[in-house]
Amino acid sequence: MPQHTLAPDIPPADDLGSERRHLDESRAALRAMREHASALSSDMAGDWVSRQVLQGLLDQRVAALADHPDTPLFFGRLDRAADDDLPPILYVGRRHVHDGGGRALVIDWRAPVSRAFYQASPAKPMGVDRRRRFGYQGGRLTAFEDEDLAHGGDLGPSRILTDEIERPRSGPMRDIVATIQPDQDEIVRADLGVTVCVQGAPGTGKTAVGLHRAAYLLFTHREKLSRAGVMIVGPNRAFLSYISSVLPALGEVKVDQTTVAGILGDHAHPEDPAVSAIKGDARMAAVLKRAMWLHVVKPAEGVLVTKGANRYRVADYEVREIVASLRGTTRYNPGRAALAQRLAHQVLVQMERRGESPDDRVQDAVARSKSVKGVVDQVWPKLVPEQVLFRLLSDPEFLARAAKTDLTPEEQAALVWAKPYKSHRSAKWSGADGALLDELADLMDRTPSHGHLVVDEAQDLSEMQLRALGRRCRTGSATILGDLAQGTTPWSARSWTDVLTHLGFAEGLVTELTLGFRVPREVLDYAARLLPGIAPELAAPRSLRPGAGSLRLVETSDVLGGVRDAVDAAGEGSVGVIVRDADAQTVATALGAPVLGPDGDGSKVLVVPAGLAKGLEYDHVVVVEPADIAEAETRGMARLYVVLTRAVTTLTVVHARPLPEGL
C-alpha cells in the first residue's frame, strides 16, 4: 500500500498555513541576506586591484542570493529521528537561507544532510521518519505530500513528483533539483576526482544531471573550483540558450558555457564529410606533431657574437647538440626561447673564461642579439598553427613526410587541397580544421586547464575534438554526457571507453541511465523501434510515464495542413515542429512561426531544423516527413531517433511518404 499519508490536493489547512508561513519567513530572510551582501563595500581592500577583485566577489554573492518568485525556495522537508546536533526538522531547497540569528531556515540541496531527501527509503531511512514534498503553482505553495519512512512498506508513486516532472514547459530548461532520482543523485554527488561518463537514453535527464553535478561540485569544492573554473560544453548555441537558466537558478553564476566551435574557433568552410572524418581521426595527432618538428632544421653555421673588441663563437656542431637536446622534449615556443638562452649561455661561459663577470642581464642581451636571433630563426623558425596546417594541406610531399605510415596514400590524397590558397592568411578552414589548429597550438604552448569540464552530446565529437577538450581539464576531472544511439556525425563514437581514452580519462567511470522520466512510454517505445538498426548493443530505454494517447501518426496528402492541425490541437506548453533542415523556412512561412536560431527562441511554437533538435525538449512535438529527415544525411536514422524523442507530452508524426523501415 502507498504510504503517502496526505493527498496533495487536500492538505490540512493548519499544516498548509504553517508551511506557507515558513516560506514567507524564508523569503524574507533571503531578502535580508541579499540586502546585507549589497551593503558590503569593497573600500575595505587596500589597493585598487584588491578592490576590483573584492567587488567582483560581492557582485557574484548578490547575484547568487537573487530570489526567483516563480521558483520554489524549498521543495522538501525532512522530519529526522537522528540523534545529532542538527534540528529535527529540515527544509531542503535550492540554496541555504538563515535568519538574523544564524538559524537555518532552508538547507541547500547539495549539503550532505540533504542527501537523505533523494536517497532515503523505508528499507534505508537514513535517520528520517518522514519526507514531505511540496507542490507549487508559480511561487505559491499549494499542496504537500508525506512519505512515511519509519514503518517500512512500498511508498508507491508520488503525485507531486509526477506532476512536477510532467509540468508543461516553455522557454529555457528548468532545474530538476526537486525531482532528482536516487540513481541520478549518485552521479550528481560523485567526487570531484572522479570522471563520470553517463550513457543516457532520451528523457533520462542526463543533461540536467550533468548541470546539477557542476552545481554540486562548485558547492562542495568552492575554493578550488573558483580558481580553476568549471566549463560547460554544449553542441550548439541554441542548446546553451536552452540550459542557460539552470545554474543561475541554483545560485551558480560564474560558470563558462560554450560550444566546441566557441573553443576551437567558428570555422565553417564546407568540406566533404569523408575528409572531415580523416581529419578527426586521432592518427592526425602524430602527423601534426611530425609536421611541426619538421620545421626545425640543422644549422648552416654557428653563432658569432661581437662585444667590443672581443668575439665569441659557438660552433655549428655545438648548435646542433643544443637543438638535438631540446627537440621533442619541450613545447615548440618554449623550446625556441630556450635555444636562444642556451646559445647565450655558451657565450657567457666563454666570457667567464676570459675573466669577465657577466650576469643574467648580459645573457638576456646576448639572447636578443641579432646574431643569436638570426641562427634561431633559421634553425627553429617562429611559427603559428595556421602556417603548419597550411603547408600540410597544400604540399603533398611535406604531408607524406609527416604522415609516414599513419595515413594511407589515398587518405593523404584526400587531405591535400585541390586548389591551394595563396597563404595561411587567406586560407578558409573547416570545422574539422579547428581541432587540428588547436592540437598544433597546444604543441606550441600549453593549453590552460579547468578544474572541471561538463561535455554534453559527446558521442558526436571526433577523436581530435575530444583531445582538444581533454586538454582543457588535464589537471581536473570531467562529466561526459551522451547517447551512443543519438550519434549523428560520420565520426560518432561507438564506445564510451574510446571517448574517455581520447579525452585522457581512460580510468573514468561509465554509468548508464535507462529509466526515463520525461518522454512518455508510448513515444519512447515507438522511437526505440529504430535502435536495432542504429545501436543494437544498447538496452532499450524505459519510461516511468505510460503516456496513453501521447502518440499520433497522421498520413495525409496535405502535409502542411496536417501540421497546422497538429499545432492547433496541441495543449498547454511549448510546441516544436521538427523538419528536415532544408525545409525549415518553408514550413515556418506556412505556419507563421519563427525558425529556431543558433541562439534559441522562447516562442510557444517553433520550427526546429532537425540538425538543432539534439538536447532540446518540447511539450508537444510535430515531426514532419520522417523519411526526408532519415535520408538527409549519412546517419539519418540516428538523427530521426533524436527527433522522435524530443516530446514531453505528445508526439504527432505527419507524413505523406511511407515511414522508414522499422516505424
N, C-alpha and C positions, 0 to 999 in steps of 0.2 A: 504493500500500500504506500502511496506517496506520503511523505512526511511534511509537505508544505502545509503548515497549520492554518495559514490565513490566505483566503483568496485575494489576489492582488487588487480586485476592483471593489472590495467591501472591507477595508481595514477598519478596526475600531476607531471612532472619531477622536477619542482622547489620545490614543497612541499616535495617530497620524498628526494631530496637532502638536504633540510633543516633538515629533521628528521635524516638523516644519519650523518650530521654534529653534531647534538646534541648527537647522540650515540657515535661518536668518542670523543667528548668533555667529555662525562660522563665516558667513559672507561679510558681516560687519567687521569681524576680526581680520579677515583678509584685506579689507579696505584699509584698516588701521595699519597693517603691516606694510602695505604699499605706500601709504602716506608717510610712514616713518622712513622708508627707504628713499622716497622722493625728497625728504627734508635733509638727508645727509649731504654734506658738501665735500667736494674734492679739495677744498682750500687747505685742509689739514696736511696735505702732501707737501714735501719740502721743496720740490722743484717742478718746472713746467712739465717735463716728461712724466714724472710720477703723478702729477695732477691729471694728465690726459689718460693715463692707464687707469687710475682710480675712478675717474668719471665714467670711463667705458664700462668698468665693472658695476658701478652703481646703476648705469642705464640698463645693463643686462638684468640686474636684480629687479628693477622696477618692472621691466617687460615681463619677466618670469612670474611676477606676482599679479599680473593682469587677471581680472575676473571676467569670465565669459558668461553673461546672464543666461544664455540658452543652453549652457552646458552644465550638467550636474556637478556640483562641487564635491560631493561624496555620493557613492553609489552602493555602498555596503556597510554592514555593521557586524562586528564580532562580539558575542557575549561569551566571555572567556571563563574557564574554570581553572586555568593555570595559576599556580601559586608563585607569583613573581612580583616584581616591583611595578609592573605595568598596570594601568587601570583595568577593571573587569569588563568595561565596555569600550570598544574602539570603533571609530568610524573610519572607513577606508575610502580614500578619494584620490584625485589627480595630483595633489600636492599637499605638503604639510601646512597646517594652519594652527596657530596658537593664539591664546588671548593675551591680554596685557600682563598677566601673572605667569606666563610661560606654560599654562595648561594646554595640552594638546587637544584641539577640537576635531581635527582631521589628521589621520596618519597617511603619509604618502604611500601609494600602492607598491612602490619599489622597496619600502623598508622591510627588513627581514620578518618582522611580526606579521606583515600583511600577506605573507605567502600562504598562510592558512586560509585566507579568503578564496584562493584559487585551488588549493590542494586538499583541504580538509574534506573528509568523507565520514560516514558512520563507522566504516571499518577502521579509519585512521583519523580521528577527530582533531589531532594536533592541539589538544588543550582547549578546544572550542565546544561549547554546549549548543550554541545556536548561531546560525548565519542568517542575516537578514539582507535581502536585496530590495533596492528601492526602484520604483518606477516614476518616470517624469513625463510631463508634457511641456515641451520647451524647457524652461528652467524651473517649472513649478513641480514640487513633489506631490504626486497624486496617489501613490499606492506603495505598499510594501508586501513582502512575501517572506515567510520564515521557513528555515530548514532545520529540523531537529537532528543534531549530530551526536547527541549523547546516548540515544537509546537504540542505535542500530536501525536496520531496515533499509529498504530501497527508497531513495529520495524521489525518484520519478522525474518527469520533465518539469522544468521551471517555466511558467508562463511569462514572467517578466524577462527572463533571459531570452526566450524565444522571440518575444515581441521586440526586444532591443535589436536582435540580430536581423529581424525581418523589417524593421522600421524603414519606410521609404526614404530614399536618399536623393539629394540633388546637390550639385556643386562638388567641392573637394571631398576627398576621403576623410572619414571620421576616425578618431582613435577607437580601439576596441578594448580599452582598459577595463570596462565593466563586464566584458564577456569572454575574457581570456580563459581558455580551457586548460586542464592540467597538462596535457602534452605540449601545448603551446607555451605554458608557463615554464616548463623545464628548459625550453630553448631560450626564452627571454632571460632567464636567470643564470645561464651558463657563464662561467667565469671569464674574465677579460683575456686570460692567457689562452683560451681555447678558441680555435677557429671552427665555426659550425657551418656546415653546408646543409641546406634544407631543400629536399626534393618535395615540392608541394603541388598536389593536384589542384585544379581550379576550385576556388571557393574555400580553400583550407585556411586562408588568412596568412599565407607565408610572408607577403609584403608587410602587413601590419605587425607580424611577429618580429620581422627584422627591424622595423622602426621602433618598436617597443623595447627591443634588446638594446638599441642605441641609447634610448632614454634611460633604461635601467643602468647601463654601464656608466653613463655620464653622472648619474646619481651616486653610484657606488664608488666610482673612481674619479671623483670630480677634479681633484688637484692634478692628477696625472694627465687626464684627457683634456683638461682646459689648456694645458701646454702643448700636448702632441696633436690634439684635434681629432674630430670624427668627420668622415666624409661619406655621404650617401650618393651612390652612382646608379642612375636610372637609365632606361633605354632611350628616352627622348624627353623633350621639354614639356610635352603635353602630360606625360606621366609625372614629372616633377611638380607641375602645377596641381595635378590631382592630389598628390600626397603632401602638399606644402603646409597644410594646416595641422597635421597630426602632431609633430613635435612641439610647435608653439603652444598647442592646447595642453600639452603635458608639462609646460614650463621650461622647455628647452629651446632657446632662441639662437644659440651660437653653434650651428651645425652647417657645414658646407654641403650643399645639394647641387649635383651637377650630372652631366651625361658623359659618355665616353668621348663624344665629339668635343665636349667642353674641356676635357683633359688633353686630348690628342690634337686638337685643332679642328675647326669646322671645314675640313677638306671634303669636297663633294663632287669632284670631277667624275663623270661617268666612266665606268670601267666594266669589262667583261667579268661576270661573277667567277668564271673559271680562273682568271688571272688574280682576282682578289683572293681566291681560295689558296693559291700558291703563296701569295704574299703573307697570308695569315698563318701559314704553317710555321711551327716552331723551328724547323730547319733553317729558316731565314735568319735566326739569331746568329748562328755560326757564320753564315755568309756575310752578314753585316759586319761582324767583328773582324773577319779577314779583310774585308773591303776597306775598313778604316785603317787598319795597321799596315796595309799595302802602301799607304801614303808616306810612311816612314821609310826613308831610303838611306843607303850608305853615304857617308860624307865624301865629297870630291876632294876636300882638302881639310887641313887642320885650322886652328884658330891662332891668329896673331894679334896680340893686344899691345899697343904702344902707350906708355905712360912716361911723359917727359922724354928723357934720353934712353930710357930702358924699353926693351922689347921682350915680351913673354909669349912663348909659343906652346900650344897644345897640339901634339902631332895627330895626324888623321887616324892612326890606329888607336890612340887614346880616346878620340871622339867615338870611334866605333864601339870600343869596350863600354863606354858610358851608355851609349844608346842601347846596346845589347842588354845591359843590366837593368835598364828601365822599361824596355819594350815589353808590353804584355803584363807587367807587374803593377801597373797603375792605370788610372783612367787617362784618357788622351791629353786633356788640357793640364791637369796637374803634372803629368809626365813631361810635357813641353816646358812648363815652368821649372821643373826640377832639372831638366837638361841644361838650361841656361845657368842655374845655380851651381850645378856640378862643374861645368866648364869654368865658371868664375872662380870656384874653389881651387881648381887646379892652378889657375893663375896666381891666386893668393899664396899657395904653397911655394911657388917659385919666388914670389916677393919676399916671403919669410926667410927663404934660404939665402937671399941676398942681404939679409939684415934689416929689412923693413918690418914695420909693425902695423899691417893693415887690419881694419876692424870690419864689422858687418856692413857698415855704410860703404866701404870700399868694394866689398864683394857685390853688393846690390848695384853699385855704379858700373862695375865690370859686366855684370849680367845684363845690364841695359845698354851696354856699349854697342856701337854699330857692327863691330867685327863679330861679337858673340851672337847678336841678333841675326846677322846675315847667315851664319852657319846653322843656327836653329831653324830659321825659315826654310833653308834648303833641305835640311835633314828631316825636320819634324814640323811640317808646314802648318800654319794656322788654318783650321777647318770649321765649317758649320755643318750640321747634319744634312742639309739640302745639297751641299756640294758632293758629298759621298754618294747619296742616293741618286743624284742626277748622273754621276759618272757610271754608276752600276747599271742604270736602266737605259743608258744611251750608248754604252761601249760594250759590245758583245765579248771582246777579248778580255776586258777587265772583269766582266761578270764571270766568265769561265774560270779565271784565275781565283776569284773569290769563292766561287761555288764549289770548286774541286768536284768531289763525287756526291755532295749533298743534294744537288739538283740534277735531274736528267737533262740531256741536251734539248729535249722537247720543252721542258719547263723553262729552261733558260731562254729559248727562242720566244716563248710566250711572254716572258717578262720584259724583253727589250722593246722599247718604243718603236713603232713602225716609222714615225716621223718625229725624231728627237727635237726637243726645244733648243733654243739658241744658248740658254744658260740656265743655271739653277734658279736664277731670279725670275725668269719668265715661265718656269715650269708650272703646270697645273697638277695638283696632287689629288689622288683619290682618297676615300675614307680608309682603305687598307694601307695606303702610304703613310697615313698619320701614325700608325703603330710602328712602322719601320723608322720613321724620323724620331720617334720617341725612344726607340731602342738605341739609336745612334747617339741621341742626346745624353742618354744615361752612360753610354760608353765613354763619352767625353767629360761629363760632370755628373756627380752623384745626384739622383733624384731625391728630393725631400720626402720623408716618410710621415704618415699619420699614425695616431695611436690605435685607431680602429676604422675599418672600412666596411661599409654595407653595400653589396652589389646585388641588384635585382635583375631578373631575366638574364642570368649569367650564362644560360645554355646557348645563347645566341652570339656569344663573343668568340672571336678567333683566338687561337693559341697565342699569337703575338699581342693581341689586345689584353689577354689575361696576364701575360708577362708585364705589360705596361701597368696594369692595376696592382699587381703583386709588388712592384717596386715601390708603390705608394703606401705600403703597410709592412715594409721589411722589418721594422722594429716593433710592430704591433700585432694585431690579430684581425680577423675578418668574419663577417656573416655573409655567406653566399646563398642566394635565393634563386630558385628557378624550377622549371619543369621540363624534363627531357622531352616529353611529348609535345611541348609547345615550341620546340626548336624550328625556326623558320628561315634560317640562313643556310647556304650551301655548306658552311663550315660548322654548323651547330654541333654541340658536344653530344657524344653518345654515352659518356661515362663521367660521373662526378669525381671519380678518382683521378681521371685525366685533368679535369678542370682544376682540382686542388694542386696537382703536381705542377701545372704551368703557372699557377699563382704563386708557387713557392711554399705551399702549406700541405705537403704530402701527408702529414700526420693528422690532418684535420678530421673532425668527426662528421660523418654523413648520417643524417636522420631523415625520416620520411613522414610527411603528413598526408594521410589519405582520406581522413574524415572531414567532409565539407560542411560548412555552416551557412555559406552564402548562396550557392547555386541550388535550386530545387532539384530533388532526386529525379523527377521525370525528365528535366532538362539535361542533367548530368549523365543519366543513363543513355539518353539519345546521343549526346556528343561522344560518349565512350565507345560507341559502335566503331568509331574510326581508329581506336587505339591499336587493334591487332595489326593494322597496316602501317602505323607510324611509330609505335613504341611497344612492341609485343612483350618486352621484358618487364614493363611496369604493371603493378597491380591496378585493377580498375578502381577509380575513386568511388567513395560512398558519400551520401549526403544524409544529414540528420533530418532534413525537411522533405516530407513526401511531395509537396507541391502538386497535388492533383489538379489537373486542368491548366497547368502552367505552360504547356507546350501546344502550339497550333501550327499545323502545316497547311499552307494555302497555295494550291496550284491554280493559276489563273493566266489567261492570255493578256490581261491588263495588269502588268506587274506594278506600275506606278499607282494605279487605282487601288490595288491590294495593299500597297504600302501606306497610302493615305488612310484607308480604312483601319489598318492596324494601329497607326499612330492615334487616330481619333478614339479608338476603343481602349487605349492604354489608360490605366487608372492613375492614381496619385503617384508622384515621383518622377524621376528622370527617364527620358526615352532616348536610346541610342539606335539610330538607323545605320547599320553597318553594311558597306558596299565595297565592291572592288575599287581600288584606289582611283582608277581612271574614270569611274562613273560618279565620283563624289559630287562634283559640281553640278552635273546634270540632275541628279536626284535632289540636291539641295535647292536648286532653282524651282523644280516641280513642287516641292513641299513648302517653299518659302521659309526654310530653316537654314541656319548657318552650318558651315563645314567646320569640324574640329580642326583647329590650327595647332602649330607647334607649341604654343604657349597655353593651350587649353581653352575652355569656354564653359561658363556656368549656365548656359541656356537650358531650358527644360527639354527641348527637342534638339538633338544634334545629329548631323550626318557625319558618320565616322568612317574615314578610309580604313580598310582592313589592316593596312600596314601600321596604323597607330593604335589599334584596339588593345594590344597586349598590356596587361596590368590594370586596365580600366574596368569599371563596373557601372551598370545602369539598372534601374529598377525594371525597366521594360526594354527588351532588345528586339529589333526587327532586322532580320538578316535577309538581304536581297540577293537572289540568284546564287546559291551556294556553288553551283558548278562553275560560274565565272570566277569566283574567288579561288576555288581549288585549282583552276587552270592558269591563274595569273602569274605564278612564279614557280621556282624549282621545287620547293617543299610546300606546295599549295594545300595539300591535305592537312598538314600540320597547322597552317595558317587558318584553315576552316575550323579545326578543332578549337583554336584560340577564340575565334569569332563566336562559335556556338556556346561558349562557356562564360560569356560576359553578363548574363542575365541574373538578377537577384530575385525577381518576382515572376516575370513571364518572358517567354521566347516565342516569337512568331516568325516562321520561315516562309517567305513569299517567293514563288518561283514559277517560271513558265517552262524552263528546260528540265529534263529529267534530273533528279537528285543524284549526286555522286554515289558510286558503289559503296554499299555499307549503310547508307542512310535510307 
